[in-house]
Amino acid sequence: MRAFWSLAGVVALVVAVIYGAAVGLTFLIAPSHGFDTDVTTRDQKLWGSPQRYAVLNQGHFAADVDRVIILGASNAREGLRPTVIDDALPGCTVDDLGLSGATMNINEVADSVQLVEDARPAGRRGRTIYVLGAIYTDFADDVPGTDNPTETEMLRYTYDREPDGGLQPRLPPSVVPAVAALARPVEFARAAPVAIAQTLLTPQLKSKVKGLLGRDKAPGAVVGFETFIAGQSDLDAVVLTDALRAELIGQRLSAAGGDRPLSPRQFRALDGLIERVTAAGDAFVIVDLPLPAWHTAGLPVRQASYRAQMAALVARHRDDPRVGYLDLTAMDDAGTFYDSAHAKPRTRVVWSRRLGDYLRAFVQRSAHAG
Protein backbone atom coordinates (compact mmCIF):
# COMPACT_ATOMS: atom_id res chain seq x y z
CA MET A 1 0.00 0.00 0.00
CA ARG A 2 2.85 2.34 0.83
CA ALA A 3 4.29 1.76 -2.63
CA PHE A 4 0.94 2.63 -4.19
CA TRP A 5 0.69 5.95 -2.36
CA SER A 6 4.29 6.76 -3.18
CA LEU A 7 3.62 6.12 -6.87
CA ALA A 8 0.40 8.13 -6.70
CA GLY A 9 2.31 11.01 -5.12
CA VAL A 10 4.93 10.93 -7.88
CA VAL A 11 2.27 10.85 -10.58
CA ALA A 12 0.40 13.74 -8.94
CA LEU A 13 3.61 15.75 -8.73
CA VAL A 14 4.45 15.11 -12.38
CA VAL A 15 0.91 16.08 -13.44
CA ALA A 16 1.09 19.24 -11.32
CA VAL A 17 4.45 20.20 -12.85
CA ILE A 18 3.21 19.59 -16.39
CA TYR A 19 0.00 21.53 -15.80
CA GLY A 20 1.91 24.33 -14.11
CA ALA A 21 4.14 24.51 -17.19
CA ALA A 22 1.01 24.66 -19.36
CA VAL A 23 -0.31 27.57 -17.28
CA GLY A 24 3.02 29.35 -17.64
CA LEU A 25 3.00 28.75 -21.40
CA THR A 26 -0.41 30.43 -21.72
CA PHE A 27 1.01 33.58 -20.13
CA LEU A 28 3.86 33.55 -22.64
CA ILE A 29 1.42 33.09 -25.53
CA ALA A 30 -1.06 35.66 -24.22
CA PRO A 31 0.71 38.07 -21.86
CA SER A 32 -1.37 40.54 -19.90
CA HIS A 33 -0.78 44.18 -20.85
CA GLY A 34 -3.63 46.15 -19.35
CA PHE A 35 -7.17 45.05 -20.16
CA ASP A 36 -8.21 45.04 -23.81
CA THR A 37 -10.82 42.61 -25.14
CA ASP A 38 -9.89 43.58 -28.69
CA VAL A 39 -6.74 41.42 -28.49
CA THR A 40 -9.03 38.39 -28.82
CA THR A 41 -9.60 39.25 -32.48
CA ARG A 42 -5.99 40.12 -33.26
CA ASP A 43 -2.91 38.54 -31.66
CA GLN A 44 -4.53 36.54 -28.82
CA LYS A 45 -7.23 34.53 -30.58
CA LEU A 46 -6.80 31.60 -28.20
CA TRP A 47 -9.06 33.40 -25.74
CA GLY A 48 -11.90 32.35 -28.02
CA SER A 49 -14.07 35.41 -27.37
CA PRO A 50 -14.00 38.83 -25.68
CA GLN A 51 -16.45 37.48 -23.10
CA ARG A 52 -14.10 34.67 -22.01
CA TYR A 53 -11.20 37.11 -21.89
CA ALA A 54 -13.25 39.45 -19.69
CA VAL A 55 -14.24 36.77 -17.18
CA LEU A 56 -10.80 35.16 -16.90
CA ASN A 57 -9.10 38.55 -16.48
CA GLN A 58 -11.60 39.91 -13.95
CA GLY A 59 -8.84 40.20 -11.33
CA HIS A 60 -7.43 43.17 -13.26
CA PHE A 61 -10.16 45.35 -11.73
CA ALA A 62 -9.05 44.62 -8.15
CA ALA A 63 -6.50 47.45 -8.36
CA ASP A 64 -7.87 50.58 -6.68
CA VAL A 65 -7.24 53.19 -9.38
CA ASP A 66 -9.18 55.76 -11.36
CA ARG A 67 -10.48 54.10 -14.52
CA VAL A 68 -12.26 54.66 -17.78
CA ILE A 69 -13.89 51.48 -19.03
CA ILE A 70 -15.16 51.15 -22.61
CA LEU A 71 -18.41 49.19 -22.94
CA GLY A 72 -20.45 48.16 -25.94
CA ALA A 73 -20.29 45.90 -28.96
CA SER A 74 -17.46 45.29 -31.41
CA ASN A 75 -17.80 48.70 -33.08
CA ALA A 76 -17.10 50.35 -29.71
CA ARG A 77 -14.40 47.82 -28.85
CA GLU A 78 -12.55 48.51 -32.09
CA GLY A 79 -13.41 52.17 -32.50
CA LEU A 80 -12.61 53.59 -29.04
CA ARG A 81 -8.97 52.73 -28.39
CA PRO A 82 -7.44 52.96 -24.90
CA THR A 83 -3.95 53.76 -26.20
CA VAL A 84 -5.29 56.97 -27.78
CA ILE A 85 -7.78 57.94 -25.08
CA ASP A 86 -5.29 57.70 -22.21
CA ASP A 87 -3.15 60.46 -23.77
CA ALA A 88 -5.86 62.89 -22.63
CA LEU A 89 -6.22 61.37 -19.15
CA PRO A 90 -2.87 61.20 -17.35
CA GLY A 91 -3.05 59.18 -14.15
CA CYS A 92 -6.13 57.28 -15.30
CA THR A 93 -6.24 53.65 -16.46
CA VAL A 94 -8.24 53.13 -19.66
CA ASP A 95 -9.62 49.61 -20.22
CA ASP A 96 -11.54 48.13 -23.13
CA LEU A 97 -14.40 45.86 -22.00
CA GLY A 98 -16.19 45.89 -25.33
CA LEU A 99 -17.86 42.64 -26.34
CA SER A 100 -19.00 40.85 -29.50
CA GLY A 101 -21.98 38.86 -30.62
CA ALA A 102 -25.11 39.15 -32.71
CA THR A 103 -27.34 39.10 -29.63
CA MET A 104 -25.38 41.54 -27.45
CA ASN A 105 -27.55 44.15 -25.76
CA ILE A 106 -27.68 46.30 -22.62
CA ASN A 107 -28.41 43.29 -20.42
CA GLU A 108 -25.04 41.83 -21.37
CA VAL A 109 -23.36 45.21 -20.89
CA ALA A 110 -24.76 45.20 -17.34
CA ASP A 111 -23.18 41.78 -16.75
CA SER A 112 -19.80 43.13 -17.82
CA VAL A 113 -20.22 46.02 -15.37
CA GLN A 114 -20.91 43.46 -12.63
CA LEU A 115 -17.55 41.84 -13.36
CA VAL A 116 -15.91 45.15 -12.51
CA GLU A 117 -18.05 45.84 -9.46
CA ASP A 118 -17.48 42.41 -7.91
CA ALA A 119 -13.70 42.60 -8.34
CA ARG A 120 -13.16 46.02 -6.78
CA PRO A 121 -11.92 46.22 -3.19
CA ALA A 122 -14.15 47.30 -0.32
CA GLY A 123 -13.54 50.88 0.73
CA ARG A 124 -12.09 51.76 -2.67
CA ARG A 125 -11.17 55.35 -3.44
CA GLY A 126 -10.68 55.07 -7.18
CA ARG A 127 -13.47 56.32 -9.41
CA THR A 128 -14.68 54.60 -12.56
CA ILE A 129 -16.17 56.27 -15.63
CA TYR A 130 -18.05 53.75 -17.72
CA VAL A 131 -18.24 54.73 -21.40
CA LEU A 132 -20.89 53.04 -23.53
CA GLY A 133 -20.33 53.27 -27.28
CA ALA A 134 -23.92 52.89 -28.51
CA ILE A 135 -25.81 52.23 -31.73
CA TYR A 136 -29.36 50.97 -32.28
CA THR A 137 -28.37 47.28 -32.39
CA ASP A 138 -27.39 47.41 -28.69
CA PHE A 139 -31.05 47.94 -27.78
CA ALA A 140 -32.58 44.85 -29.35
CA ASP A 141 -34.52 42.63 -26.97
CA ASP A 142 -33.20 39.27 -25.78
CA VAL A 143 -33.73 36.54 -28.38
CA PRO A 144 -35.64 33.56 -26.94
CA GLY A 145 -33.56 30.39 -26.96
CA THR A 146 -30.19 32.13 -27.23
CA ASP A 147 -27.55 32.38 -24.53
CA ASN A 148 -26.02 35.52 -23.08
CA PRO A 149 -22.32 34.77 -23.80
CA THR A 150 -21.05 36.82 -20.85
CA GLU A 151 -23.36 35.04 -18.43
CA THR A 152 -22.31 31.68 -19.90
CA GLU A 153 -18.65 32.42 -19.22
CA MET A 154 -19.37 33.80 -15.73
CA LEU A 155 -21.34 30.68 -14.78
CA ARG A 156 -18.63 28.38 -16.12
CA TYR A 157 -16.14 29.13 -13.35
CA THR A 158 -16.82 31.90 -10.87
CA TYR A 159 -20.56 32.66 -10.58
CA ASP A 160 -23.79 30.93 -9.59
CA ARG A 161 -27.33 31.66 -10.69
CA GLU A 162 -29.54 33.09 -7.96
CA PRO A 163 -33.25 32.18 -7.63
CA ASP A 164 -34.25 35.62 -8.94
CA GLY A 165 -32.14 35.07 -12.08
CA GLY A 166 -29.21 37.27 -11.03
CA LEU A 167 -25.59 36.19 -10.79
CA GLN A 168 -23.71 35.77 -7.51
CA PRO A 169 -19.94 35.23 -7.17
CA ARG A 170 -19.22 31.76 -5.79
CA LEU A 171 -15.65 32.63 -4.83
CA PRO A 172 -14.04 35.48 -2.87
CA PRO A 173 -12.36 38.03 -5.17
CA SER A 174 -8.90 37.12 -3.85
CA VAL A 175 -9.26 33.56 -5.19
CA VAL A 176 -10.59 34.42 -8.65
CA PRO A 177 -7.20 35.21 -10.31
CA ALA A 178 -5.82 31.80 -9.29
CA VAL A 179 -8.88 29.98 -10.61
CA ALA A 180 -8.69 31.98 -13.84
CA ALA A 181 -5.00 31.10 -14.26
CA LEU A 182 -5.74 27.39 -13.82
CA ALA A 183 -8.56 27.63 -16.39
CA ARG A 184 -6.36 29.15 -19.09
CA PRO A 185 -4.86 25.91 -20.51
CA VAL A 186 -8.31 24.31 -20.73
CA GLU A 187 -9.88 27.29 -22.47
CA PHE A 188 -6.94 27.84 -24.80
CA ALA A 189 -7.07 24.19 -25.85
CA ARG A 190 -10.81 24.50 -26.54
CA ALA A 191 -10.29 27.57 -28.72
CA ALA A 192 -7.16 26.31 -30.51
CA PRO A 193 -8.82 24.45 -33.45
CA VAL A 194 -10.90 27.46 -34.48
CA ALA A 195 -8.00 29.89 -33.99
CA ILE A 196 -5.69 27.72 -36.09
CA ALA A 197 -8.31 27.36 -38.83
CA GLN A 198 -8.88 31.12 -38.91
CA THR A 199 -5.16 31.67 -39.29
CA LEU A 200 -4.44 29.04 -41.94
CA LEU A 201 -7.52 29.01 -44.15
CA THR A 202 -7.60 31.36 -47.13
CA PRO A 203 -10.77 33.41 -47.79
CA GLN A 204 -11.64 31.02 -50.62
CA LEU A 205 -11.31 27.94 -48.40
CA LYS A 206 -13.34 29.57 -45.63
CA SER A 207 -16.08 30.25 -48.17
CA LYS A 208 -16.06 26.60 -49.30
CA VAL A 209 -16.21 25.37 -45.70
CA LYS A 210 -19.22 27.60 -45.00
CA GLY A 211 -20.84 26.29 -48.15
CA LEU A 212 -20.34 22.69 -47.02
CA LEU A 213 -21.86 23.53 -43.64
CA GLY A 214 -24.77 25.34 -45.26
CA ARG A 215 -23.94 28.62 -43.53
CA ASP A 216 -23.87 30.49 -46.83
CA LYS A 217 -27.64 29.94 -47.08
CA ALA A 218 -28.50 30.94 -43.50
CA PRO A 219 -30.73 34.03 -43.03
CA GLY A 220 -28.60 37.17 -43.06
CA ALA A 221 -25.51 35.39 -44.42
CA VAL A 222 -22.90 37.77 -45.81
CA VAL A 223 -20.59 35.35 -47.59
CA GLY A 224 -19.77 37.82 -50.36
CA PHE A 225 -18.69 40.48 -47.88
CA GLU A 226 -16.77 38.05 -45.67
CA THR A 227 -14.83 36.74 -48.66
CA PHE A 228 -14.15 40.28 -49.84
CA ILE A 229 -13.02 41.70 -46.48
CA ALA A 230 -10.81 38.69 -45.67
CA GLY A 231 -8.77 39.50 -48.76
CA GLN A 232 -8.17 43.15 -47.81
CA SER A 233 -4.73 43.85 -46.35
CA ASP A 234 -5.46 47.54 -45.74
CA LEU A 235 -8.82 48.30 -44.13
CA ASP A 236 -8.28 52.02 -44.66
CA ALA A 237 -8.42 51.42 -48.41
CA VAL A 238 -11.67 49.41 -48.41
CA VAL A 239 -14.41 50.63 -50.76
CA LEU A 240 -17.72 48.78 -50.63
CA THR A 241 -19.70 48.16 -53.80
CA ASP A 242 -23.46 48.66 -53.90
CA ALA A 243 -23.88 44.87 -53.96
CA LEU A 244 -21.85 44.45 -50.77
CA ARG A 245 -23.76 47.26 -49.07
CA ALA A 246 -27.04 45.59 -50.02
CA GLU A 247 -25.82 42.29 -48.58
CA LEU A 248 -24.88 43.98 -45.30
CA ILE A 249 -28.25 45.76 -45.08
CA GLY A 250 -29.92 42.40 -45.63
CA GLN A 251 -27.95 41.02 -42.69
CA ARG A 252 -29.13 43.87 -40.45
CA LEU A 253 -32.75 43.49 -41.54
CA SER A 254 -32.63 39.76 -40.89
CA ALA A 255 -31.16 40.25 -37.41
CA ALA A 256 -33.80 42.87 -36.56
CA GLY A 257 -36.71 40.87 -37.92
CA GLY A 258 -37.41 43.66 -40.38
CA ASP A 259 -37.34 47.43 -40.19
CA ARG A 260 -39.49 47.95 -37.13
CA PRO A 261 -39.34 50.14 -33.99
CA LEU A 262 -37.22 49.18 -31.00
CA SER A 263 -39.04 48.23 -27.82
CA PRO A 264 -38.32 50.45 -24.77
CA ARG A 265 -37.11 47.54 -22.62
CA GLN A 266 -33.39 47.91 -23.24
CA PHE A 267 -33.58 51.68 -22.80
CA ARG A 268 -35.17 51.06 -19.40
CA ALA A 269 -32.36 48.60 -18.69
CA LEU A 270 -29.83 51.32 -19.52
CA ASP A 271 -31.65 53.75 -17.21
CA GLY A 272 -31.32 51.18 -14.43
CA LEU A 273 -27.64 50.57 -15.16
CA ILE A 274 -26.87 54.30 -15.10
CA GLU A 275 -28.66 54.65 -11.77
CA ARG A 276 -26.77 51.67 -10.35
CA VAL A 277 -23.41 53.04 -11.45
CA THR A 278 -23.97 56.59 -10.23
CA ALA A 279 -25.39 55.39 -6.89
CA ALA A 280 -22.05 53.66 -6.31
CA GLY A 281 -20.21 56.98 -6.81
CA ASP A 282 -19.09 56.34 -10.37
CA ALA A 283 -19.98 58.07 -13.64
CA PHE A 284 -21.51 57.02 -16.94
CA VAL A 285 -20.93 58.49 -20.41
CA ILE A 286 -22.87 57.53 -23.54
CA VAL A 287 -21.04 57.93 -26.83
CA ASP A 288 -23.58 57.94 -29.64
CA LEU A 289 -21.51 56.27 -32.34
CA PRO A 290 -22.01 56.95 -36.04
CA LEU A 291 -23.08 54.53 -38.73
CA PRO A 292 -22.58 55.03 -42.47
CA ALA A 293 -25.45 57.02 -43.93
CA TRP A 294 -26.32 54.18 -46.31
CA HIS A 295 -26.81 51.88 -43.31
CA THR A 296 -29.24 54.13 -41.44
CA ALA A 297 -31.08 54.81 -44.71
CA GLY A 298 -31.63 51.07 -45.05
CA LEU A 299 -33.42 50.82 -41.68
CA PRO A 300 -35.16 54.21 -41.32
CA VAL A 301 -37.86 53.05 -38.87
CA ARG A 302 -35.37 51.29 -36.60
CA GLN A 303 -33.01 54.24 -36.60
CA ALA A 304 -35.77 56.82 -35.98
CA SER A 305 -36.99 54.77 -33.03
CA TYR A 306 -33.47 54.62 -31.63
CA ARG A 307 -32.91 58.35 -32.06
CA ALA A 308 -36.17 59.27 -30.30
CA GLN A 309 -35.67 56.91 -27.36
CA MET A 310 -32.01 57.83 -26.93
CA ALA A 311 -32.90 61.55 -26.91
CA ALA A 312 -35.50 60.90 -24.21
CA LEU A 313 -33.01 58.89 -22.11
CA VAL A 314 -30.36 61.61 -22.37
CA ALA A 315 -32.93 64.23 -21.37
CA ARG A 316 -33.84 62.23 -18.26
CA HIS A 317 -30.24 62.39 -17.05
CA ARG A 318 -29.31 65.84 -18.35
CA ASP A 319 -29.09 67.48 -14.92
CA ASP A 320 -26.89 64.78 -13.39
CA PRO A 321 -23.20 65.82 -13.47
CA ARG A 322 -22.22 62.15 -13.20
CA VAL A 323 -23.81 61.36 -16.57
CA GLY A 324 -22.42 62.55 -19.90
CA TYR A 325 -23.31 62.32 -23.57
CA LEU A 326 -21.08 62.67 -26.63
CA ASP A 327 -22.74 62.72 -30.05
CA LEU A 328 -20.52 61.50 -32.89
CA THR A 329 -23.34 60.55 -35.26
CA ALA A 330 -22.55 63.33 -37.73
CA MET A 331 -19.37 61.43 -38.71
CA ASP A 332 -21.39 59.16 -40.99
CA ASP A 333 -19.41 59.43 -44.22
CA ALA A 334 -19.21 56.02 -45.91
CA GLY A 335 -15.47 56.40 -46.43
CA THR A 336 -14.79 56.17 -42.70
CA PHE A 337 -16.19 52.60 -42.34
CA TYR A 338 -14.98 49.27 -43.68
CA ASP A 339 -18.39 47.61 -43.26
CA SER A 340 -21.83 48.60 -42.00
CA ALA A 341 -20.70 49.73 -38.53
CA HIS A 342 -16.96 49.40 -37.89
CA ALA A 343 -14.56 52.31 -38.26
CA LYS A 344 -11.47 52.12 -40.41
CA PRO A 345 -8.20 52.26 -38.46
CA ARG A 346 -7.56 55.92 -39.27
CA THR A 347 -11.09 56.80 -38.10
CA ARG A 348 -10.60 55.02 -34.76
CA VAL A 349 -7.92 57.54 -33.91
CA VAL A 350 -10.31 60.43 -34.64
CA TRP A 351 -13.14 58.94 -32.56
CA SER A 352 -10.78 58.15 -29.69
CA ARG A 353 -9.26 61.62 -29.61
CA ARG A 354 -12.70 63.18 -29.59
CA LEU A 355 -13.65 60.95 -26.67
CA GLY A 356 -10.40 61.67 -24.82
CA ASP A 357 -10.94 65.43 -25.13
CA TYR A 358 -14.55 65.07 -23.99
CA LEU A 359 -13.58 62.93 -20.97
CA ARG A 360 -10.89 65.37 -19.90
CA ALA A 361 -13.46 68.16 -19.80
CA PHE A 362 -16.05 65.85 -18.19
CA VAL A 363 -13.66 64.95 -15.37
CA GLN A 364 -12.92 68.62 -14.76
CA ARG A 365 -16.64 69.52 -14.68
CA SER A 366 -17.41 66.62 -12.38
CA ALA A 367 -14.65 67.57 -9.97
CA HIS A 368 -15.94 71.14 -9.86
CA ALA A 369 -19.54 69.97 -9.35
CA GLY A 370 -18.50 67.45 -6.64
Number of C-alpha atoms within 10 A of each C-alpha: 6 7 8 9 10 11 12 12 12 12 12 12 12 12 12 12 12 12 14 14 12 16 17 17 14 16 13 10 12 18 11 11 6 13 20 24 27 23 19 18 17 9 11 18 22 26 26 19 22 25 26 23 27 25 24 24 20 22 21 17 18 18 13 16 16 16 21 25 22 26 27 26 27 23 22 30 25 22 24 31 23 22 14 19 26 21 16 19 18 10 11 17 17 25 23 26 29 28 29 21 13 13 19 24 25 26 21 21 22 19 19 23 16 15 19 19 16 17 19 19 15 9 7 11 11 15 16 24 24 23 27 26 25 21 22 20 20 21 24 22 18 17 11 6 6 8 12 18 20 26 21 14 18 23 17 12 17 20 17 17 14 10 7 6 8 11 17 15 19 13 13 10 17 12 11 21 17 12 14 19 17 17 14 23 21 12 17 19 14 14 16 15 12 14 18 12 11 13 10 11 12 14 16 12 12 18 18 14 14 14 13 10 11 10 16 17 12 11 12 17 16 20 20 14 17 15 16 15 17 13 12 11 9 11 18 16 14 17 14 18 10 10 11 19 17 16 19 23 21 19 17 20 18 14 16 17 9 13 16 15 16 21 15 15 15 18 20 15 17 19 15 12 19 21 17 15 21 18 11 11 13 19 25 23 23 20 24 20 25 24 26 22 15 16 20 18 13 18 19 14 16 21 21 16 16 22 15 10 18 20 10 13 15 15 10 11 16 13 10 12 18 25 23 21 17 16 12 16 15 12 16 18 13 18 16 24 25 20 23 22 21 21 28 20 17 13 18 21 18 16 22 21 19 17 23 21 14 17 22 16 14 20 16 11 13 15 11 9 10 8
